[in-house]
Amino acid sequence: MSDDLTTLPGGGATADTSLAEALSERYLAYALSTITARSLPDVRDGMKPVHRRVLWAMHQLKLDPGSGFKKCARVVGDVMGKYHPHGDSSIYEALVRLAQDFASRYPLVEGQGNFGNIDGDNAAAMRYTESRLTAVAAAMLANIDEDTVDFRSTYDGEDREPLVLPSAFPNLLANGASGIAVGMATNIPPHNAAELCRAAIALIEDPNADLMAHVKGPDFPTGGVLMEGPEALREAYESGRGSFRTRARWEVEKGKNGTWHVVVTEIPYQVQKARLIEQMALLLDEKKLPLLGDVRDESTDVVRVVLEPKNRNVEPAVLMETLFRATQLESRFSLNMNVLDATRTPRVMSLREALRCWLDHRHEVLVRRSNHRLAAIARRLEILEGYLIVYLNLDEVIRIVREEDEPRAALMATFSLTEVQAEAILNMRLRSLRKLEEMEIRREHDKLSREKRGLETLLGSEAKRWAALAKEIGETAAKFDEPRRTRVEGDAPVVVVDETAFLEREPITIILSEKGWLRAQKGHLPPDAELRFKEGDSLAFALHAETTDRVVVFTTSGRAFTLKADTIPRGRGDGQPLRLVVEMGNEDAPIALFKPEGRYLLAASDGKGFVVEAEELLAEKRTGKQVMNLEGAARAVLCAPATGDMVAVVGDNRKLLIFPLEQVPVLGRGRGVQLQSYKDGGLADAKVFPAAEGLTWQQPGGRTRTESDLTPWRGNRAGAGKVLPHGFPKNGKF
C-alpha cells in the first residue's frame, strides 16, 4: 500500500497503511494497556491501578481509620472524576471487594452498610453505603507525603497520583490478587501477614533462608483446611505456579439415641455458600449422594451448614469423603504468581522473588524518606541558626528593623545571613523574643542536629539500613499478628468409600427384554415365573442379584456397561429403556447380562476373541467401556464365563474345534486372536469347559448330552475344526 500523505481541508492528513499493520499496532497497544494498567498487580504494593486510585482518593478525602465515614458515592465520584475515567460500577465493585472480610484477608476499606455476603449477594447501591480506610490501608499509605514514591499526572493533567504506594504492609501476598489480561493471567492466594513479615526478616538476615519454615501456605479469609503436603507447597512456591486443594472445616455433633450430624463451619475460599447448598440439594434429588439424608443452612453471620446422614451407621469421615468428591466442599485454588516488577515488566515470580522485590521497594522508600527528612531538617536548622543570631544580637537586630529602609539586606550584610534566615527573622513575633523561647529553640536545634547525624549515619551504611528495615517489618508483624484461619493438614488421608455397604441388601431379579426394556422385581423369581411384557416383546435375560451388586451389560459393539442394581427401575411395570440408562448406539444390542466374577471369554463374529478379567469390564461412565475392538462388519457375539481349561468353538459352517484355553491370551482390551478359521460365515457359539467333565450341550426337547471322547475335534487355536457330532442343535448353539 502507498504511504503518501493526503492533506485534508481542515489541515489534517491521512496516510494509507495495510490493515494487518494497523490492527497489530492497535492490538499491541490494547494488550499492553490491559496488562500494565488494568489486570496485573504491581509486585511492590500488590495493587492494580483502580485499587491504588481508590485508596489515594480516600486518603485525599482524609478518610483515615480515626475519622468518620463518607458515602461511597462520594469516593467513587472523586476516583472517577480525578483519577480513573472508567465506569462507576467497576470502581464501586473494586471498593466493595476491598471491604469484604470474606474476600480480603486484610480488608483495606472499612465499610458501613450492606457490602454483600458469602452467599454471593451483591452490595447495596453506593448511595447507601459508607466507607473509610483501615489500619492496613494506613500502613500502605504511610509516609507517602515524604517523597517516598514517584507521582505522575492524572489522565487530564489537572492533578497527580502515585505510581506505587510506599506499602509498609506485604499486600501482594497477604491479600492475594487475581486477574485476566491479554495472553496471561494471575492468581495469587492470600497469606498470613505475620508469617510473611517473619519470612522477609529471615530473607534480610540470610538471602538463602528457608522461607517455608515461616510461610506455612495460603491463609484464606474464609478459613478451611489446606490438604497439601510440604513438598507440593515447596514446589509451587519455588516455581510460582501450582495449585492448592482446600476443604471445608467440619465437626460432628452428637444427638440423642446415637444420632449425629455434621456441621460445616468454614467453606473453601471463593465458594458461594448459597450455590454450594443448592448444588448439594440438586445432587440429593438426583440420588447422587447416597449417604446424605438432608442438608440445612442454619448460618447467621457465622457459617453453619448442617448435614444429616441417611443412616446412623455411616461413618462421618466416609460421608464427608463422598461430599468432597461430588461438591465444592473441596475445591482447588490455582497459584500463578504473574506480576509486574519494578520496571513494569510482567513475569512469574517465586515466593522468594516476590518478597525480595517488596524488600527492595521498602529499602528505596527508606532511603527516599531519610533524604526527604534530611532536607527538611537542613531547612529548619538554617532558620533556627538565624533565630539564635537574633538572640545573641537582639538590640542591633531591633535597631536595624526599626531604622533601616531595607532591613532584610541590612540583616544579611551585618550578620552574614541567608535570605531564608533574614525572612524568618523579619516574620518573628515579638512574643518569641522571650528567654524561654530561646531555650526551646536551642533544644530543638540540638535535637535536630542529633537526628541529622543519625540519618547521615543510616544513609552511609547499608547494613544499618537493612537493620532498620527489619525492625520496621518486625513492628508490622506485631501490629497485624493474627492466628492462621486456614489449617494446614498435609496430604488428605485415604478414606475408602463403599457405598454399597450402606444400602439395604435384598434379593432382586433383573429382567431385560428383547426390545431392550430393563426392570427389576423383588426376590429371586423362578425360571418358570410368569412375566409380562409389551406386545411383541419377550424375555431376553433374567439375572438373580442383590441391590448391592453391580451388573454388566455386554453389547454387540464390544462395549461393557456397568449398572448399579439399586438404581434399576423397580416394580411390575415395563421398566425403562436400556438406552436411557446407558449411552448405547442405535445399532447396538445386548448379548450378555451378568454379575462380573472371575474371567470371561469374548468372541466376535469374525472368529476373533480373547479372555478378559471381570474388573476390566467395569466402567463408571454412562458411555461404558470399549473392551473389544472390532473390524469392518464384525460384531461381538459372545461373552461367556471362562471356567475350565478347554475352549469349544462352533462356526456357522457347523464345524467344531476344541483347543486348550491357555492358547487364548488374557487382555484388558483389544481385538484378540483368531479362535477358528472360516472360508464362509463366521462364529456361531463358543464355550469354556473342564476337559475332565466333557463337553455338554442342550438337545431338542431339553435333554442334556455330554460327549467325553473329544479326540476327533481336538486341535490348535485358529484351526478349521471338524463336522459337529450327531445330534448337535441345528442353530449351532450349545
N, C-alpha and C positions, 0 to 999 in steps of 0.2 A: 504494500500500500504506500501511497505517497505521503511524505511528512511535510509537504508545503503548507505554510500558514495561509489561512483565508481571513482577511480582515472583515470585521462586521461593522455595520453602520454606527453602532453605539460606541465603537472604539475598541471592543474586544476582538479576539481572534480565535479561530478553531483550527485544529490540526487533525488530519486523518491518521488513524493508527489501527492495527489489527485487533479484532475482537478478543483473541486469546491473550494478547499482551495487556489489553485494558482490563480484562477480567482477572488475570493473575495478579496484576498490580493492586487492584482494589481488594481482591480477596485476601491477599497477604496483609494489607493494611488492616482489614477487619479482623483477621486471625490474631495479629499482634496486639490489637486493641483488646480483644476478648481475653487473651492470655495474661497480659500485663496490667490491664486496668479494670478487670471485672471478675475473673473466675478464680485465679490462683492467689493464695495469701503470700505475704512477704515473710520470709523466714525470721526477720528481726523482731517484728511485733505480732506476727501471726494474723494479720488483718488484710481484708480486701478493702479497696478504696471506699466502698459505701459504709462499711463499719467504722473506718477511721474518720470519715467525714461526720458520721453521726456523733461520735464521741467528741470530736473537735467542736462541733456546733453546740453541744450541750455544755462543754467547757466554757465556750464564749458566752453562753447564757447564764453562767455561774450556777449550774445545776449540780453543785458538789454534794457529797454524801450528807453534809450537815445542813444543807439548805432545804427549802421547801420544794414541792413538786410543781411541775408545769405541764400543761396539756401536751400530749404527744403531737397534736396537730400543729402546735407552735414549733416544736422541734423539727418535725417533718418539713414544715414551711421554710424554716431557716436553711435546712440542709439542701432542699431542692432549689431555693432561690439563690443561695450564695455559692454552693459547692458542687452539687450533684444534679445536673439538669436532666433528670430522668423522671419516670412516673412516681407519684407519691405513694402508690400501693407497694412498689418494690422497696422503697425506703422504709415504709412502716413495717413491712414484713421483716426486714433486716433488724430494725429496732426491737420488734417483738421477740425475735429469736434470742437477742442478747439479754432479754429479761426473763426468759423461761428457764426455771431451775431444773426442768426435766430435759431440756435440750442443751443447756450450757452447764458445764461442771462448775464454773465460777462465773455467775452472771455479771456482766459489765454494766447493766442497767437495772435499777430497782423500779419495778412497776407498781402502780396503784390502780386497781380496777381489774377487769377481765382480760388476761393475757393468754387465754387458751388453756388447754389441759392435756393430760397424757392420753385422753380418749381420742384426740385428734380434732376437737372442736376449735374453731377459729377464735381469735381475739376479738374483743369489741371494737367498734369503729374508733379511729384516732381522736375523734372529738369527745369521747367519753373517758379515755384512759389518760393517766398522768405518769410522769417518769422523772427520775433523776439518776445521777451516776452512783455507782457503788464504790467501796473502798478499793476493789480490784482495779476499776477504771481509773481511780485517782492515782494508783501506783503506775498505771500505764502512761498517764499524762504528767507524772511528776517531773518538775524542772524543765518543762517544755518551753517556758518563757526565758530560759537562761542560755539560749543559743546552743542547745544540745543536739538539735536536728536541723536539717535544711528545710526551707519553705519554698513554695512556688506560687505563681499567680493562679488564681482560680480561672474557670473557663471564660469569664467575661473580663478578666483583668482588673476588677474592682477591689478584690480582696486577696488574701494569701492563705494558704493551707499547708499543713506539714506533709512532707513526702513520706515520713515514717514517724511513729511515736517513740519516745525515749524507752518505754517498755521496761520498767523495773520488775515486771512480772512475766514469767515464761509463758506467754499467752498461746503461742502456736501449739505447743504440746499439751498445755493444761486444759485448754478448751477445745482443741482439735479444729478441723476445718474440712469442708467438702465442697467440690465444685467441678463443673464440666466446662472445659474450654474447647478450643478447636484442635482436634487431633490429640488431646491429652486431658487428663482429669486428675483430681487429687482427692484423697480420703484419709484423714488423719484422726484417730480416736482421741478422746480426752484422757488426761493422765492426772495423777495426784501432784499438786504443785510442790508440796514439801519434798516429795521424792525427787522431783526434777531439780529442785534447788540443791539438794544434797548431792545429786549426781553432777551438777555443774561445779560445785565446790571441789568434788573429787577430781574433776577434769582440770581444774585450775592447779591443783596440787600435783597431779600426775596425768600427762596427756594420754597415757596408755591405761588409765584406770578402768576397772571392770564396772561399767555402768549398770549392768544387770544386777549387781549387788545392791543397788539403790532403787532402780526403777523395776518394780515387780510386774508391770504390764499395764494395760489400759485401766482407767478408773472411771467407769461410766456414771453419769449423774443419776441414772435410774437403778444403779446397783447391779444385781445379778451375780452370776458365778462365771468366772473365766475358766474354760476347760481346755487349756493348752499347756503342754509340758515345757520345761525350761529350754530345751533345745530348739523347739519350734519358735518360741519367743525370741531367743537369741538370733536365730537365722533371719527372722522378719525384721528385727531392729538393725541388724548389720547390713541388710540389703535395701531396706526402705520399702520393701514390698512383702506382702504376706496376707494372712487372714487370721482372725481370732474367733473361736467358737465360744459363744456365750449362752448361758441357760438361765431360766428363771430360778429365783430362790424360793424354796418351798419348805413347809413343815407339816407334820402330822398332828391333828387334834383328835384326841380320843373322845368318844361318846359313851352312851350307856350300852350295856349288854354287849360289849365287844365291838361296837360300831366305831367307825372312824371316818375322817375325811381329810383331804389335803387342802391346805391354804397356801396360795401363791401370794407372796408379799412383795416381790420385786420381779419385774419383767425385763427382757433384753432391751438394750438401747435402740431407739428409733422404731420400736414396735408400738403401734397404737393399740391401747387396751381394748377399746370397743371393737376394733376389727379382729383382734385376737379371739375375743369371746364369740363373735359372730362366726369366725372360722371353725371354732370348736363345736358350736351348736349345729352348724351345717354338716360337719363330718359325723356328728352324733346322729342326726336324722338319716344320713346315708348309711348308717351302721358300719362306718369305717373305724370307729373307736369302740371295739367290743368290750373293753374293760371299764369304760366310763359310763356311769349311770346318769349324772346330771352335772351341770355347771351353773354357778350363780355368781353374780357380781355384787359383792357387798362393800365395794370401795367407797370411801369418802374422799378426803384429800390424801389418804393413805391407801395404797393398793391392797385389796383383799379379794381374791378370786377363789371361791370355794369349789372344789372338785369332789363329787360324790362317786365312789366306786360302785359298779354294778353288783359286786359280790364282796362281802367282807373277807372272804378267803384270799382275795387278791393281795399280793404284796405291794405296799406303796411304791417301792422302787420300780417294780415292774409296770405299774400303772403309769408312772411318770415317764418311764422309758418309751412306752407306746406314744405318749403325748409329745415327747421331744422329737420323735421320728416323724410325726404327722403334722405338727403345728409349729407356729412361730414361738412357742415356749423355748425353743432352741433356734438360734439364728447365727449367721456369720457376719462379722464386720471386716471388710477388706481394708488392708493397710496399703496406701500408695502415697508416700511422703514426697509428693511433687510440689515444689515451692519455688518462689522467686528468690534468688540470692541477692546479695548487696548490690550487684551490678544489674539487677532486674532481669537476670537470665533464668529461665525455668530449668530445673533439674531435680532428679530424685535423690534425696539425701538419706543417709543413715541417721540413727539417733545421735551418734557421736557428732556427725557433721552439723546437724541442726542445733544441738546445744553449743557447739563451738562457734557457729555464726551468731547465736544470741549473745554469747560472752564477748565476742569481738565487738559487737554493736554496743554492748554495755560499757566496754573499755573505751570506745570512742566517745560515748556520751560522758563518761567520767572526765576524759581529757578536755573536751569542749566546755563542760561545766566548770572545771577548775580554771581554765583560761578566762572564761567569762567572769568568774568571781575575782580572779586576779586583776582584771581590768577595772572592775567596779571598785575594788579596794584601792587601786592606784589613784582613781579619780577622787575617792573620798579622802585618802591620805593627803593628796595635794591641797584639798580645801582645808583640812584640819591643820596642816602646817601653816597655811595662811592665817587661820584664826589664832594660832599660837604667836605668830609675829605681832598680831594686834595687841595681845595681852602683854607682850614684852615692851611695846612702844605705844601704849594706849594714848598718851597725851598728844604725841606727834600725829598719830592717825586721826584723832579728833580734829586737830588743828587743820590738817590737810583737807579733810572732808568739809569743814566749815568755811575755809578761806580760799581754797584753790578753785579756779574756774573749771579745770579738768581733773577732778580728784582721782579718777582711775589711772590716768597716765602718770600723775604725780606719785601715787602709791607704788606703781610698778617701777618707776625710776628710783624712788627713795629706798625701797626695801627689796628690790630685785624680785618682784612678784610676777607670776604669770597672769595672763588676762583672766583666767578662770578664778584664781585666788583673789584678784582685785575685785572682780564682780561679786564674789561671795561675801567679801568684807563689806562692800557697799550695801549689800542686801541684808546684813545682820540687823537684828532688832536690838534696841537699847538694853532690854532686859537680859540679853545674852552676855552682857559685859560684867555680870556678877562673878565674883571669885569662885563660887560653887560651880558655875558653868565652865570655867577654865579647868577645874579639876576633872570634870566629866569629859571634857574634850581630850585631856591628856590620857585618861583611862581608855577612852575609845581608840586613841592613836596607838597606844601600846598594844591593845587587844588586836587591832587590825594588823599591826606590824608582825605580831606573832603568827596570826593566821596566814599572812602573806609568806612568811618564811616556811610555814608548814606546807602550803600549796606548792611553793617552788621546790621544796624537797620531794614532794609527791610526784610532781611532773618530771623531776630529774631522775627518778628511779622507777623502772618498770616493775620490779619486784614489789615495791611499796604500793603501786597502783593495783596490781592483781590482789595483794593482801587486802587493800581497802575494798575492792570489788567483792572479794569472798565474804568480807564482813557484812556488806550491804545485802548480799544474797542470803546470808545466814539470817539476817533480820527479816527478810521477806519470807523465808521458810517458817520462822517462828510466828510471824503475823498470820499467815494463811495455812497453818498446820492443822489439817482436818484428818480424821481417820479415813482410811480407804472405804469406799462404798462397795466396790466390786471385789468379791472374794476370789482369790486365785487357788484353784484346787488341782491343777495339773491335768493330765490326761483323764478323760472320762472312764469310770470303771465299766467293765463289760457286764451288762445285765442281759441274761438270756430270757427272751420273751416267748413263752409257749402259750399262745392264745387259746389253743385247743384245751389246755388244762383247766380253763375256766368256763368251758361250755358244758351244758348239760348233756351227758353221754346217754344216748338212746339209740336203739336199732332202727334203721330205715331201709327201705328198698328203693333204689334209684332206677327209674324207668325212662328209657329213651326209645321213642317210636321211629318207625321207618322214615317218616317225614320230618324228623328232627325235633319233636316236641319233648321237652325234658321236665320231669317232675319227680318228687319223692313221696312215698307213702310210709306211714308209721308202721314199724315192725318188719320182720323178715317174712315176706309173703312166700307161700309155697309155689313150686313151679306151675301147678295147675290152677293157680288163683285166677279168678275172672277179672280181667282188666278192660276198662272202657277207653276207646279212642275215637277220634273224629272219624267221620265217614270216609272210607277208603284208606284209612291208616291202620297200622298194626304194630306189634311189639318188635323192636329190633334188639334191645339189650335190657336185661334186668339184673341188677347187681345188689347183693346184700352188703350193707355198710353200716357205719355208725356216724352220728352227727359230728364226731371229732375227726373223721377221716378226710383225707384228700384223695380225690379220684382223678384219673387221667382219661381224656378222650383223645384217641389217635385217629387221624383222618387220612384220606386218600392223597392229600398234598404232602404227606410226610411230616406234618406238624403235630406237636403234642400240646394239648391244652389242659391246664390244671384247674379243677373245680373244688371249692370248699363245700363239703357235704352239707354243712349247716346253712349255706346260702342258697341251696337249690329250692325252688318253689315247692311248698308242701301242700298236701290236700288231695282230694279226689277229682279235682278239675283236670283240664287238659295240660296244665303246666305252662311253660314258657318256651318259645322257640330257642333252640341252642344258639342260633346265630345272634340273638340279642344278649346272650350271656357271655359269649366269646366272639372274637372277630374272625369268623370263618369266611372264606371266599364262596361265591355263589356256586361254583362247580365242585366245591369240597363236600365230602360226605364222611361221617364217622365209620370206622371199621373195627374199633375196639373200645370198650369201656371197662376199666379195671382199677383196682387199688394197687398202686405201684409197690411191688415187693420182688426182690431178687433181680434176675436178668430176663430180658425179652429178646426174641428173635424178630427182627424187622425184615420184610421182604417186599420187593416191588414187582410189578407185572412183567418187567424185562428179565426177571430171574436173579437180580442182584439183591444182596442182603448182608446184614451183619448183626452182631449181638450187642445190646446196649444195657448198661446198668440202670436200675429203676430211678435213681436220683437224677440221672441225666435227662429224664423225661419231664421233670417238674419245672414249671415256669410260673412266676407270679403275675406276669402281664396278661392282659386280655388278648393280646396278639399271639400268645403262645410261644412256642419254641420250634424252630425248624431243625428237626433231628435228622431226617433222611433227605438227602439231596437227590433229585430226580432229573432224568434226561429226556428231552423230547416229549413224546406222548405217554411215557411211563407213569404209572400211578402206584402208590403204596397199596398193597392188598392184604398184608398180614402183620399183625403184632401179637405174638403168642408167647406164653411163658417158656423160658429156656431151661426146663427142669429135666435133666437127663444127660446122656453122653453121646447120643446119635441124632442125626437130622434126617428126616424123610421128606423129600420134595416131590410133588406131583405137578406135571405140566399139563397144559391144555391138550397136548398130543397123547395124553393118557399113558405117559411113561413115568416110572417111579425110580428115584435114585436115593440111595441111603449111604451116608458117609459120616465119619466122626465129627462131633461138634467142635473139637479142637481145631479143625481146619477153617472155622469161621472166626474172623477177628472180632475183638471187643473194641468198639469205638464209642466216642462221645457223640459224634455226629459225622455224616459223610455219605458217600454213595454206596459203600460196601463192596463186596466181591461177588463174582458170578457163582450162584449156587447150583444152577443147572443150565445146560445149553440147549437151545431150541433152533430148529430151522424155521418153523412156523409157530405162531401163537406165543404163549408166554407161560408164566407160573400160575397154577390154579390153587395150590394149597401147600403148606409145609407144616412140619410138626417136629418137636424135640421130644425124645422119649428115652427111657433107660433100655439098653440093649438086653439086659437080663430079663426084662419083663416082656419083651417082644413088642411088635407093632400092632396096635388095635385101631379099628375103625368101626363106624356105625353102618350096619347093613339096612336095607329097606325093611320096614316093619319094626325098627327099634332094637333089633338084636345086635350084640357086640361081637366082633370076630377078632381073634388075636392070631397073628402069624409069628411063629417062633423062628422058623428057618428062613433067614433073610439073605442067605448067601447069593441067590440069583440077582438081587438088586443092589448088593454092596459094590461100592466103587469109591472114587475120589471126587471131591468137590469139582463142579463145573463139567461133570460128565453128562452124557445124554440119558442114561438110565435104561431100564428095560420095561416091557409092557406090564401094566398093572396086573396083580393077581386076580384070579377069577372071583367074581362076587363083589369087587370094589364098586362103590356107588358111581353111577353114571355121571354125576355132576363133578366128579374129581375131588370131592371134599372128604376129609377124614371124619 
